[in-house]
Amino acid sequence: MAALEPYEDYIRELFHNGKTHDEISTALRQSGAPKCSVMTVRRFCVQRRNLVSDTDLEMAVVSSINKTGPTYGRKFMTGYLSSIGVHAGESRVGRVLRDVHQPYHDLRRHVSNLECAVVANGMWDQVRVDHGKELYLCLYIQEILSRHRYNLSRQPYLQTTSSRNLRVERIWPEVNNRVNYPLKQALVHLTDQEAIDMQDNTVKFCVSNLTCQLSQIGLDRVVQSWNAHRIPAAAGCPAQISEDLLPSASVAADRYEQEFGSSLSREAAFGVDPFHTEEDRSRAERDFAVAYPDPSVIFDNVVNNDHSAFHEALFCLLNATERNV
């Protein structure tokens, strides 16, 4: 049905003029449209019967750009809009993106949690990764639980060169462009101006705290957009397994080290927690929340190349922390 998206306005016009699906299909064939059987036209019309008007779509896209920044193209933006209940075809969204913010359009042109994942989505038949060491524990659990897969004839995991990575690993550049790099740019600007001392443990703690909060907001948006965007073909349903079979990260790491006798890099703190009591921490968090009740606004500014809100929020958090330690 994606082949009919360039003809969406024409189909709308025919439909509003009282044409049947059969007549619309005939008109599309005469216009040279591909894959325009009566059944395809019917499905296309049913899926798009609740589409928003051009004016409402334009308003929704403008509002979404303020939250996502310049890196969401028509596919990701269509997915993001769908995730918030605004349904429109990719072609319409692409036209609006070009019209409402041409500079961002031009810029786009030039520009672990294993347990939760398996419980929510099922057991993979095969995990494919490169030869890096950061996923050893994931592969270890995959092998332990391999008998719970559907297809036992395949190896539980496969390590290939990075040049042959699957699509899921190539999503990381999308995450970097939409989440990590804008935040990193704001932090680099602060350090270049010598406005913060990244050797100070309290500074490191506050930088980590705020940046992780904002990263989670951006990552949630990317995931929602990815999950709601159009995917050409389905890949089947993973095998569902009980949550009881999955050990926690620390337990899995202990079992790995006992079995193989080698150590893993454990999670480490960035900076030192300066709070002496939980009450001190709660007071600092309340002080910050009064000044910034909605941290997503900070992220909205960062992805639109306005670092001032991030800088002010960081210093606010630093002051709140220092007052309560």
Secondary structure, DSSP 8 states (H G I E B T S, - for coil): -GGGGGGHHHHHHHHHTT--HHHHHHHHHHTT-SS--HHHHHHHHHHTTT---HHHHHHHHHHHHHHH-TT--HHHHHHHHHHTT----HHHHHHHHHHH-HHHHHHHHH---HHHHHHHH-B-S-EEE-S-STTHHHHHHHHHTGGGSS-TTS-SEEE--GGG--HHHHTHHHHIIIIIHHHHHHHHHHHHTT-S-TTSHHHHHHHHHHHHHHHHHHHHHHHHHHHHS--SS-----B---GGGS--HHHHHHHHHHHH---------SS----SSHHHHHHHHHHHHHH-S-THHHHHHHTTT--HHHHHHHHHHHHHHHHT-
